[in-house]
Amino acid sequence: MAKDDELFVAGTVSGDATTSGGMTANEIGMLDAVDVPIIVISREYKIARINRAAMTVFGLKVSDIGCSLGNTLAGVEDLNRICRRVISDGAPHRIETRDGDRRFLLRIAPYTGSDRGQILGAVLTFMNVTAFRASIEQAIYEREYTKGILNTVVDPVVVLDANLQVQTANRAFYTTFGVSRDQTQGISIRKLGNNEWETSEVWESIETALSGPSEFQAVEIDREFPTGKRTLVLDARRLAGAGDSLIVLTFHDATERKQAERTTSLLAAIVDSSDDAILSKKLDGTITSWNQSAERLFGYKAEEAVGQHITLIVPGNDVQKKKTFCGAWHEASESNTSKRCGDGKTALI
């Protein structure tokens, strides 16, 4: 029996006379009905038959029949050597080749005669894969382009599947967590930390948001990283266009902001508990803060003073005196200045 990959071309079919290459008129007609370029070669590696599609695609002519295959399709590297091996071994071969800007998947398969014993030559079939290759190259380009953009993002970003296993991440993620791509691929993000990290309620919240219609609410996480203890704001979103199977986690580093907030709160507490009257103002003289001692000294509550002009504490309606006071404030004058209290009395400050 012929091998599955062999093309059987009988010497006669229904009494039809055979033609060049041992093919009948019916078989030639069948080749011409196929819109895929097909070239049949003899054991001498000469063209025995070409179909209409091959003529159209490669510009071949009937006069090319009998010519050397290597000369006719010079653009295919080592074509004669490959055909020689196919005819000798009886095993088909696939290669990708080009013709100008077009790409083809070339399949070379042996064919036998009516006795199915002797290999008479080979059949070359060209499948145009130009659009397919272009789409693959475009997908690769877009993937690499996206990766390049993600790697410029300073916040760690990671893509997880429904089991919270890492699929891909940006450079900031690997740096922050002190791991490599190979170490995290397919690993649950729960495993990228200590026991407290692994058992955190955050992961259950993410899984719930992933499986339902609700949106995940961003949360703050404090933990030790290779770069030190950091405060991260974790946000989770379903990956658009990927159904509900993938989720994107973004870690916003809020360490400096939290430290600034704590420092501000501490200073505010110190100022508010001071026995000295302390207030602050903008460059235009608008009061912005007013501690409890200022309330006691000047007689104005904080809500009454904040937003007012600093001349609020200057007694009387003497415009010149108010201007002098403002100038003295800017020049940090050491001279005594009177102040006006809420009860109308004046005092030196």
PESULJO-V438026 format. One record per residue. N is the residue number from 1. RES is the residue in three letters. SS is DSSP state (2 for helix, 1 for strand, 0 for the rest). Layout:
# PESULJO-V438026
N,RES,SS + N,RES,SS
This chain:
# PESULJO-V438026
1,MET,0 + 2,ALA,0 + 3,LYS,0 + 4,ASP,0 + 5,ASP,0 + 6,GLU,0 + 7,LEU,1 + 8,PHE,1 + 9,VAL,0 + 10,ALA,0 + 11,GLY,0 + 12,THR,0 + 13,VAL,1 + 14,SER,0 + 15,GLY,0 + 16,ASP,1 + 17,ALA,0 + 18,THR,1 + 19,THR,0 + 20,SER,2 + 21,GLY,2 + 22,GLY,2 + 23,MET,0 + 24,THR,1 + 25,ALA,2 + 26,ASN,2 + 27,GLU,2 + 28,ILE,2 + 29,GLY,2 + 30,MET,2 + 31,LEU,2 + 32,ASP,2 + 33,ALA,2 + 34,VAL,0 + 35,ASP,0 + 36,VAL,0 + 37,PRO,1 + 38,ILE,1 + 39,ILE,1 + 40,VAL,1 + 41,ILE,1 + 42,SER,1 + 43,ARG,0 + 44,GLU,0 + 45,TYR,0 + 46,LYS,1 + 47,ILE,1 + 48,ALA,1 + 49,ARG,1 + 50,ILE,1 + 51,ASN,0 + 52,ARG,2 + 53,ALA,2 + 54,ALA,2 + 55,MET,2 + 56,THR,2 + 57,VAL,2 + 58,PHE,2 + 59,GLY,0 + 60,LEU,0 + 61,LYS,0 + 62,VAL,2 + 63,SER,2 + 64,ASP,2 + 65,ILE,0 + 66,GLY,0 + 67,CYS,0 + 68,SER,1 + 69,LEU,2 + 70,GLY,2 + 71,ASN,2 + 72,THR,2 + 73,LEU,0 + 74,ALA,0 + 75,GLY,0 + 76,VAL,0 + 77,GLU,0 + 78,ASP,0 + 79,LEU,2 + 80,ASN,2 + 81,ARG,2 + 82,ILE,2 + 83,CYS,2 + 84,ARG,2 + 85,ARG,2 + 86,VAL,2 + 87,ILE,2 + 88,SER,2 + 89,ASP,2 + 90,GLY,0 + 91,ALA,0 + 92,PRO,0 + 93,HIS,1 + 94,ARG,1 + 95,ILE,1 + 96,GLU,1 + 97,THR,1 + 98,ARG,1 + 99,ASP,1 + 100,GLY,0 + 101,ASP,0 + 102,ARG,1 + 103,ARG,1 + 104,PHE,1 + 105,LEU,1 + 106,LEU,1 + 107,ARG,1 + 108,ILE,1 + 109,ALA,1 + 110,PRO,1 + 111,TYR,1 + 112,THR,1 + 113,GLY,0 + 114,SER,0 + 115,ASP,0 + 116,ARG,0 + 117,GLY,0 + 118,GLN,0 + 119,ILE,1 + 120,LEU,1 + 121,GLY,1 + 122,ALA,1 + 123,VAL,1 + 124,LEU,1 + 125,THR,1 + 126,PHE,1 + 127,MET,1 + 128,ASN,1 + 129,VAL,0 + 130,THR,2 + 131,ALA,2 + 132,PHE,2 + 133,ARG,2 + 134,ALA,2 + 135,SER,2 + 136,ILE,2 + 137,GLU,2 + 138,GLN,2 + 139,ALA,2 + 140,ILE,2 + 141,TYR,2 + 142,GLU,2 + 143,ARG,2 + 144,GLU,2 + 145,TYR,2 + 146,THR,2 + 147,LYS,2 + 148,GLY,2 + 149,ILE,2 + 150,LEU,2 + 151,ASN,2 + 152,THR,2 + 153,VAL,0 + 154,VAL,0 + 155,ASP,0 + 156,PRO,1 + 157,VAL,1 + 158,VAL,1 + 159,VAL,1 + 160,LEU,1 + 161,ASP,0 + 162,ALA,0 + 163,ASN,0 + 164,LEU,0 + 165,GLN,1 + 166,VAL,1 + 167,GLN,1 + 168,THR,1 + 169,ALA,1 + 170,ASN,0 + 171,ARG,2 + 172,ALA,2 + 173,PHE,2 + 174,TYR,2 + 175,THR,2 + 176,THR,2 + 177,PHE,2 + 178,GLY,0 + 179,VAL,0 + 180,SER,0 + 181,ARG,2 + 182,ASP,2 + 183,GLN,2 + 184,THR,2 + 185,GLN,0 + 186,GLY,0 + 187,ILE,0 + 188,SER,1 + 189,ILE,2 + 190,ARG,2 + 191,LYS,2 + 192,LEU,0 + 193,GLY,0 + 194,ASN,0 + 195,ASN,2 + 196,GLU,2 + 197,TRP,2 + 198,GLU,2 + 199,THR,0 + 200,SER,0 + 201,GLU,2 + 202,VAL,2 + 203,TRP,2 + 204,GLU,2 + 205,SER,2 + 206,ILE,2 + 207,GLU,2 + 208,THR,2 + 209,ALA,2 + 210,LEU,2 + 211,SER,2 + 212,GLY,0 + 213,PRO,0 + 214,SER,0 + 215,GLU,0 + 216,PHE,0 + 217,GLN,0 + 218,ALA,0 + 219,VAL,1 + 220,GLU,1 + 221,ILE,1 + 222,ASP,1 + 223,ARG,1 + 224,GLU,1 + 225,PHE,1 + 226,PRO,0 + 227,THR,0 + 228,GLY,1 + 229,LYS,1 + 230,ARG,1 + 231,THR,1 + 232,LEU,1 + 233,VAL,1 + 234,LEU,1 + 235,ASP,1 + 236,ALA,1 + 237,ARG,1 + 238,ARG,1 + 239,LEU,0 + 240,ALA,0 + 241,GLY,0 + 242,ALA,0 + 243,GLY,0 + 244,ASP,0 + 245,SER,0 + 246,LEU,0 + 247,ILE,1 + 248,VAL,1 + 249,LEU,1 + 250,THR,1 + 251,PHE,1 + 252,HIS,1 + 253,ASP,1 + 254,ALA,0 + 255,THR,2 + 256,GLU,2 + 257,ARG,2 + 258,LYS,2 + 259,GLN,2 + 260,ALA,2 + 261,GLU,2 + 262,ARG,2 + 263,THR,2 + 264,THR,2 + 265,SER,2 + 266,LEU,2 + 267,LEU,2 + 268,ALA,2 + 269,ALA,2 + 270,ILE,2 + 271,VAL,2 + 272,ASP,2 + 273,SER,2 + 274,SER,0 + 275,ASP,0 + 276,ASP,0 + 277,ALA,0 + 278,ILE,0 + 279,LEU,1 + 280,SER,1 + 281,LYS,1 + 282,LYS,0 + 283,LEU,0 + 284,ASP,0 + 285,GLY,0 + 286,THR,1 + 287,ILE,1 + 288,THR,1 + 289,SER,1 + 290,TRP,1 + 291,ASN,0 + 292,GLN,2 + 293,SER,2 + 294,ALA,2 + 295,GLU,2 + 296,ARG,2 + 297,LEU,2 + 298,PHE,2 + 299,GLY,0 + 300,TYR,0 + 301,LYS,0 + 302,ALA,2 + 303,GLU,2 + 304,GLU,2 + 305,ALA,2 + 306,VAL,0 + 307,GLY,0 + 308,GLN,0 + 309,HIS,1 + 310,ILE,2 + 311,THR,2 + 312,LEU,2 + 313,ILE,2 + 314,VAL,0 + 315,PRO,0 + 316,GLY,0 + 317,ASN,0 + 318,ASP,0 + 319,VAL,2 + 320,GLN,2 + 321,LYS,2 + 322,LYS,2 + 323,LYS,2 + 324,THR,2 + 325,PHE,2 + 326,CYS,2 + 327,GLY,2 + 328,ALA,2 + 329,TRP,2 + 330,HIS,2 + 331,GLU,2 + 332,ALA,0 + 333,SER,0 + 334,GLU,0 + 335,SER,0 + 336,ASN,0 + 337,THR,0 + 338,SER,1 + 339,LYS,1 + 340,ARG,1 + 341,CYS,0 + 342,GLY,0 + 343,ASP,0 + 344,GLY,0 + 345,LYS,0 + 346,THR,1 + 347,ALA,1 + 348,LEU,1 + 349,ILE,0
